[in-house]
Amino acid sequence: MKLYTVGYGGRTPEEFLRLLADGGIRAVVDVRLRPDRSSMATYVKAKDPHKGIEGWLSRAGVQYFSFIELGNLFLEFDHWQSRYRNLMERAGDLLTQRLRKVPPPFCLMCAEKSADRCHRAIIASYLAERGYEAEHLE
């Protein structure tokens, strides 16, 4: 099964939707720890599912899922990558369990534009070791 990852930072909503459409993506899995906070209002998860990112993606024909359990708890730490990788090694099956119900192809989404600097690359790597094919949308 194929999965994608994308970061919205520095992207216009139109550019973001174009990346999703080019990948044939039908579902976005938000892996931010605090999706209710975003410096770019379009990407905030509102209380009302018809507003914010959930409403915006729905109107574009893309399902939205927020899996805060995949958020980066270690972002404020030095060497957060090794800490997050360790978390995935220890509890990855539990943390990624809900992904099995997301219709493919889906895309892991976070704020960081570059996958190399984002925890979603660690999630994608973990899933690739378990049979997924991962591609980062840039």
Solvent accessible surface area in square Angstrom, and as a share of the most:
residue,aa,sasa,rsa
1,M,117,0.52
2,K,61,0.26
3,L,0,0.00
4,Y,23,0.09
5,T,0,0.00
6,V,0,0.00
7,G,0,0.00
8,Y,9,0.03
9,G,19,0.18
10,G,64,0.62
11,R,5,0.02
12,T,73,0.42
13,P,37,0.23
14,E,112,0.50
15,E,51,0.23
16,F,0,0.00
17,L,46,0.23
18,R,138,0.50
19,L,30,0.15
20,L,2,0.01
21,A,75,0.58
22,D,116,0.60
23,G,19,0.18
24,G,42,0.41
25,I,10,0.05
26,R,132,0.48
27,A,0,0.00
28,V,0,0.00
29,V,0,0.00
30,D,0,0.00
31,V,0,0.00
32,R,16,0.06
33,L,70,0.35
34,R,108,0.39
35,P,10,0.06
36,D,70,0.36
37,R,159,0.58
38,S,32,0.21
39,S,122,0.79
40,M,62,0.28
41,A,80,0.62
42,T,48,0.28
43,Y,0,0.00
44,V,36,0.20
45,K,66,0.28
46,A,27,0.21
47,K,208,0.88
48,D,54,0.28
49,P,71,0.45
50,H,138,0.62
51,K,122,0.52
52,G,24,0.23
53,I,0,0.00
54,E,42,0.19
55,G,1,0.01
56,W,40,0.14
57,L,0,0.00
58,S,72,0.46
59,R,172,0.63
60,A,49,0.38
61,G,65,0.63
62,V,13,0.07
63,Q,96,0.42
64,Y,23,0.09
65,F,53,0.22
66,S,25,0.16
67,F,8,0.03
68,I,92,0.47
69,E,60,0.27
70,L,0,0.00
71,G,1,0.01
72,N,14,0.07
73,L,105,0.52
74,F,39,0.16
75,L,108,0.54
76,E,163,0.73
77,F,95,0.40
78,D,117,0.61
79,H,141,0.63
80,W,31,0.11
81,Q,69,0.31
82,S,63,0.41
83,R,105,0.38
84,Y,0,0.00
85,R,113,0.41
86,N,64,0.33
87,L,40,0.20
88,M,2,0.01
89,E,126,0.56
90,R,194,0.71
91,A,30,0.23
92,G,2,0.02
93,D,92,0.47
94,L,130,0.65
95,L,24,0.12
96,T,9,0.05
97,Q,90,0.40
98,R,113,0.41
99,L,3,0.01
100,R,160,0.58
101,K,176,0.75
102,V,5,0.03
103,P,31,0.20
104,P,61,0.38
105,P,36,0.23
106,F,0,0.00
107,C,0,0.00
108,L,0,0.00
109,M,0,0.00
110,C,15,0.09
111,A,40,0.31
112,E,54,0.24
113,K,86,0.37
114,S,28,0.18
115,A,4,0.03
116,D,132,0.68
117,R,156,0.57
118,C,7,0.04
119,H,7,0.03
120,R,0,0.00
121,A,25,0.19
122,I,14,0.07
123,I,0,0.00
124,A,2,0.01
125,S,56,0.36
126,Y,13,0.05
127,L,6,0.03
128,A,46,0.36
129,E,131,0.59
130,R,121,0.44
131,G,60,0.58
132,Y,34,0.13
133,E,104,0.46
134,A,37,0.29
135,E,71,0.32
136,H,67,0.30
137,L,16,0.08
138,E,119,0.53
